[in-house]
Amino acid sequence: MEGRTLYTTRFPLMGGEALVRFVDDRGREVADAVARAAEAEALRIEAKFSRYRPQSLLSELNRQAGRGPVVIDDETETLLRAALDLWALTGGRFDPTVGVLRRVWNFKTQRVPSAAELAEALVFVGAGAVSLRCGTVELKQVGMELDLGGVGKEYAADRVAQVLQERGVSCALINFLGDVRTLGRRGDGRPWSVGVQDPRDRSRCLGAIRIGEGAGIATSGDYERSFELDGVRYHHILDATTGRPAQGLASVTVVAPTAFEAGRLATAAFLLGPSAGLALLERSSAVEGLLITESGDRRTTAGFSRISVMVP
């Protein structure tokens, strides 16, 4: 469309790179202001909910574990409720208190913790000891730690999409470390096209997902933080019921109305495994998904082929 320009901004986020692309026709000065607002919102969420930052709200909540209820705002309550819902949905395999297990798993040094170390850490894992009511949250046991890694990144992508909309943008693509949120249709009217990565060869694309209108696409995979030792792959998606990496799947890609919902369901399906994970996606409204097993087999929801073009 005449006068419309594609703008791109990149910035570091959550240990990786964020990419925001949007179409606008109001000139560079307006576009720069829009880009700054999008970046500021993403960085705000990271600063607030990162467990790696001592000054974050999440770190403060963890320091208050065992000391009674702490007042929280609506945004924090929304994310915590989503995490607790995911805990119930997965039968405890996802757990927002799993952060303490990061003390015994180190994917940089490629060390597998002993059974005794896992047992000691699992004493502090249990979302049943998280009380969320009347605008407060309480971690009832000293030493517990909240970790919103299963919902935070995708929430940030949706929030940035909302900021763009509020500033008059109707066409955008937000990519936060591989999880995507689109807004409206592409500037040229064609469908958005988002690649599906081969979990065993990251230089290879298995195909593409095509989306006509705004949606969220999220992938949970065993390749982001992982290592192999004695022929066994160990990765960062930990089953809170065992303290060990979930088994059965190499990756799960989900398409949903929002990135938040796509991310939640991708994580849940990965933890549930091939059969239960696919069943979860099939019964979820307005959701399609692709599951790739550890052996390379593909399983898809009934309607996935309508929105994708995959390499045989």
C-alpha positions in Angstrom: 0.0 0.0 0.0 1.4 3.4 -1.0 3.1 5.3 1.8 3.3 2.3 4.1 6.8 1.3 5.4 8.0 -1.8 7.1 10.0 -1.0 10.3 12.2 -3.4 12.2 13.6 -3.1 15.7 15.8 -5.6 17.6 16.9 -5.7 21.2 18.3 -8.1 23.7 15.7 -9.9 25.8 15.7 -12.7 28.3 19.1 -14.0 27.2 18.4 -13.8 23.5 17.2 -11.4 20.8 13.8 -9.9 20.4 12.5 -8.8 16.9 9.5 -6.5 16.3 8.4 -5.7 12.7 5.5 -3.4 12.0 4.0 -1.5 9.1 3.2 2.2 9.5 2.5 5.2 7.3 3.1 8.1 9.7 6.8 8.7 9.2 10.1 7.7 10.9 9.6 9.9 14.0 6.3 8.1 14.9 7.7 4.7 14.0 10.7 5.3 16.3 8.4 6.2 19.2 6.3 3.1 18.5 9.5 0.9 18.5 10.7 2.5 21.8 7.4 1.8 23.4 7.4 -1.8 22.3 10.9 -2.4 23.6 10.2 -0.6 26.9 7.2 -2.9 27.5 9.1 -6.1 26.8 12.0 -5.0 29.1 9.6 -3.9 31.8 8.1 -7.4 32.0 11.6 -9.0 32.0 12.7 -6.7 34.8 9.6 -7.5 36.8 9.4 -11.2 36.4 13.0 -12.5 35.8 14.2 -14.8 38.5 17.8 -14.0 37.4 17.5 -10.4 38.6 17.8 -9.8 42.3 15.7 -6.6 42.1 12.8 -8.2 40.3 9.4 -8.6 41.9 9.7 -12.4 41.4 13.0 -12.4 43.3 11.4 -10.4 46.1 8.5 -12.9 46.3 11.0 -15.7 46.6 12.9 -14.0 49.4 9.6 -13.8 51.3 9.0 -17.5 51.1 7.8 -18.8 54.5 7.2 -15.3 55.8 3.5 -15.0 55.1 1.3 -13.5 52.4 2.7 -10.7 50.1 0.4 -8.2 48.3 0.7 -8.4 44.5 -0.8 -6.5 41.6 -3.4 -7.8 39.1 -0.7 -8.5 36.4 1.3 -10.7 38.8 -1.8 -12.5 39.9 -2.8 -13.2 36.3 0.5 -14.8 35.6 0.6 -16.8 38.8 -3.0 -18.1 38.2 -2.0 -19.2 34.7 1.0 -21.0 36.1 -1.1 -22.7 38.8 -3.7 -23.7 36.1 -0.9 -25.3 34.1 0.2 -27.2 37.2 -3.3 -28.6 37.5 -3.7 -29.3 33.8 -0.5 -31.3 33.7 -1.0 -33.3 36.9 1.9 -31.5 38.5 4.4 -32.1 35.7 4.6 -28.3 35.2 5.1 -26.5 38.5 5.8 -22.8 39.0 8.0 -23.7 42.0 10.4 -25.8 39.9 13.0 -23.0 39.9 14.8 -24.6 42.8 15.8 -27.5 40.6 18.0 -25.1 38.6 20.4 -25.3 41.6 21.2 -28.9 40.8 20.8 -29.0 37.0 23.6 -27.1 35.2 23.4 -27.3 31.4 26.5 -25.3 30.9 28.8 -27.7 32.8 26.7 -30.7 31.5 26.4 -32.3 34.9 23.6 -34.7 35.8 22.6 -34.4 39.5 22.5 -37.5 41.6 19.3 -39.1 42.9 20.0 -37.8 46.4 20.5 -34.2 45.1 17.2 -34.3 43.2 15.4 -35.7 46.2 16.8 -32.9 48.4 15.7 -30.2 45.9 12.2 -31.7 45.3 11.4 -31.1 49.0 11.0 -27.5 47.9 8.9 -28.1 44.8 5.1 -28.2 45.1 2.6 -25.7 43.9 0.1 -27.0 46.5 2.1 -24.9 49.0 1.4 -21.7 47.0 -1.6 -19.8 48.3 -3.1 -17.2 46.0 -6.1 -15.3 47.4 -7.4 -11.8 48.1 -4.7 -10.1 46.1 -1.8 -11.8 47.9 0.5 -14.7 47.3 2.1 -16.9 49.9 4.9 -19.4 49.5 4.3 -21.4 52.6 7.8 -23.1 52.8 11.1 -21.4 53.4 13.4 -22.1 50.4 10.7 -22.3 47.8 11.1 -20.4 44.5 8.7 -19.2 41.9 9.7 -19.5 38.3 7.4 -18.0 35.6 9.5 -19.3 32.7 6.6 -21.3 31.3 4.3 -18.3 30.8 6.3 -15.0 30.9 7.9 -14.7 27.5 4.7 -15.3 25.6 2.8 -12.9 27.9 5.4 -10.3 27.0 4.8 -10.9 23.2 1.1 -10.4 23.7 1.6 -7.2 25.8 3.8 -5.8 23.1 1.1 -6.5 20.5 -1.3 -4.6 22.7 1.1 -1.6 23.0 1.4 -1.6 19.2 -2.3 -1.6 18.7 -2.8 1.2 21.2 -0.3 3.3 19.2 -2.2 2.8 16.0 -0.4 -0.2 14.5 -2.6 -2.8 12.8 0.0 -5.0 11.1 3.0 -6.5 13.1 5.1 -9.5 13.8 6.7 -10.0 17.2 9.3 -12.7 17.6 10.7 -13.3 21.1 13.4 -16.0 21.0 11.4 -18.1 18.6 7.9 -17.5 20.0 5.8 -15.4 17.7 2.7 -13.1 17.9 1.3 -11.6 14.8 -1.1 -8.6 14.6 -3.6 -8.3 11.8 -2.6 -9.4 8.3 0.7 -8.9 6.6 1.2 -5.5 5.0 1.0 -7.0 1.5 -2.2 -9.0 2.3 -0.5 -12.4 2.1 -0.6 -14.8 5.0 2.1 -14.7 7.7 4.6 -17.5 7.2 6.5 -18.9 10.3 9.1 -21.6 9.9 9.0 -24.9 11.9 12.5 -25.8 13.0 13.9 -29.4 12.9 14.6 -30.1 16.6 17.6 -32.3 15.6 19.0 -30.0 12.9 18.5 -26.4 13.7 19.8 -25.3 10.3 16.9 -27.1 8.7 13.3 -26.0 8.4 10.6 -28.7 8.4 8.0 -26.5 6.8 6.0 -23.3 7.5 2.8 -22.3 9.3 0.7 -19.8 7.4 -1.6 -17.5 9.3 -4.1 -15.1 7.7 -4.9 -13.0 10.8 -3.2 -12.3 14.1 -2.3 -15.4 16.2 0.3 -16.7 18.5 2.9 -19.5 17.7 5.0 -21.1 20.4 7.4 -24.0 20.5 8.7 -26.1 23.4 11.7 -28.1 22.5 14.5 -30.2 24.1 17.3 -28.4 22.2 17.5 -24.9 23.6 19.4 -25.8 26.8 20.6 -29.3 26.5 23.5 -31.7 26.4 24.1 -35.4 25.6 25.9 -37.7 28.0 26.5 -41.4 27.4 23.9 -41.4 24.6 21.2 -39.7 26.7 19.8 -36.2 26.0 19.2 -34.0 29.0 17.3 -30.7 28.6 15.8 -27.9 30.6 12.1 -28.8 30.4 11.9 -30.5 33.7 9.1 -32.8 34.9 8.4 -31.5 38.4 7.1 -34.9 39.5 10.5 -36.5 38.9 13.0 -33.6 38.8 14.3 -34.9 35.5 13.8 -33.8 31.9 10.5 -34.8 30.3 10.7 -37.7 28.0 8.9 -38.7 24.7 9.0 -35.5 22.7 11.6 -33.5 20.9 9.4 -30.5 20.2 5.8 -29.2 20.3 4.6 -26.3 18.2 1.2 -24.8 18.9 -0.8 -22.2 17.1 -3.4 -20.4 19.2 -5.3 -17.0 19.3 -2.5 -15.6 21.5 1.1 -16.3 22.2 0.3 -16.7 25.9 -2.2 -19.6 25.2 0.2 -21.1 22.6 3.1 -21.1 25.0 1.0 -22.6 27.9 -0.3 -25.4 25.7 3.1 -26.1 24.1 4.7 -26.5 27.5 1.8 -28.6 28.8 1.8 -30.9 25.8 5.5 -31.4 25.9 5.4 -32.4 29.5 2.4 -34.7 29.0 4.1 -36.7 26.2 3.0 -37.7 22.7 -0.4 -39.3 23.3 -1.7 -37.2 26.2 -0.2 -34.0 24.8 -1.9 -34.5 21.4 -5.2 -35.2 23.2 -4.9 -32.0 25.1 -4.4 -29.9 22.0 -7.3 -31.7 20.2 -9.7 -30.7 22.9 -8.5 -27.1 23.2 -10.6 -24.6 21.3 -9.1 -22.7 18.3 -5.8 -24.5 18.7 -3.6 -26.5 16.3 -0.3 -28.2 16.9 2.6 -30.3 15.7 4.3 -32.8 18.0 7.7 -34.4 17.0 8.7 -37.4 19.1 12.3 -38.2 20.2 12.4 -40.7 17.3 11.4 -38.1 14.7 7.7 -39.2 14.3 5.2 -36.4 13.7 1.8 -36.1 15.2 -0.6 -33.3 14.4 -4.0 -32.1 15.4 -6.8 -32.7 12.8 -6.7 -29.2 11.4 -2.9 -28.6 11.4 -2.5 -29.4 7.7 -4.9 -26.6 6.7 -2.5 -24.0 8.1 0.9 -25.6 7.3 3.1 -26.7 4.4 5.5 -29.4 5.7 8.5 -31.2 4.1 7.6 -34.9 3.8 
